[in-house]
Amino acid sequence: MKSIKKNPLIGRREITFEVEEISTPSRAEIRRDIAVLMKTELENVWIRKMETKSGTRTTVGTVHIYDEAEKALQVEPEYIIKRNQAPEQPSEPKEESG
């Protein structure tokens, strides 16, 4: 964690992070790791931005951790909510009867 800023008006912590990995980590991995580090529930953690610096193994970004998950759904834009949802599992092909 590079910096942590409290925003009591909205009820969240705004965190800037930096991660060094061999390959770019997934949004889900970062979200899960931050939830564990900050000792909070996964649904309270919302990654706003993530980018890997060109030519390096360093990923930097910002994340918001809310006191209440319901507040996040009111405040965060819809595209951020969609980005932070777990990827859908591919549905199994249905067999046609005939």
N, C-alpha and C positions, 0 to 999 in steps of 0.2 A: 504494500500500500504506500503510495507516494504522499497522498494527503487525504484528510477526512474533514469535511465541513458539515456542521449541523445546521439544519434548516427547521427550527421548531415550529414555524408558522404552518408549514406543510406537513410536518411530522416525518421527516426523513433525514438520512445522512447521505451526503454526496461525496463519493470516493473516486479518486484518481488512482489507477493501478498500473503496474508494469510487470509483465511476466516474460521470462526467458525460457523458451522451449525449442526443441529441435525442429518441430513443425508447428504451424499455427494451430493453437488450441481451438476447439469448437466453443461456440457461445454457451452451450449447455454445460461443458466442463468448467468454464470460468465461473458461470453462475453458481454451480454446485460448490466449487471450492471456496468462493467468497462467502456463501451461506454458512459453510462450516467454520471458516476463519472468524466470521463476525458473530457466530453463535446465534443464528436466526433461522427462520423457516425459509425454504426455497421460494415460496410464493411472495415473499417480501422483497426479493432481490430482482432488480430490473436493470439489465445492461443497456446503456444508452448508446455507447460508441465503442468500437474495437477496431484497431488497425495495427498491422504489422509493418514496422519500419522497413523500407526497401533495403535489401542487402544485409539485413541483420536477423537475429533470432528473437528480437524483442517485440512484444505486442503491448501496446498501451491503450488505455481506454478509460471510460467513466461509467460508474454504476450508481444507481440510487437504491438505498435500502430503506424501506418504509416501516414505520411502527405497526401499521395495519395494512393488510393486503387490499382491503376494500378501497382505501384511500389511493393506492397506486392505480387502480382501475379508473378512478375519477380524474386523476391528474395526468397520467402518462398518455401520450398520443396513441392512436389506434395502431399505427405502424410499429411502434416500439413494443406494444403488447403482442402483436403477431410475431415479431422477430424472436421474442423470448419464450414463445410457446414451444413445447416439445415437438419435434418433427413427427408427422403422422406416419404410422406404420403402413406399408403398402398392403392393401386389402388382397386377400387370397382370391384367385379367379373362381368364379362360380361355374359349376358344371351345369351344362344345359341338358335338360331332360327331353327326350324326344323320341 
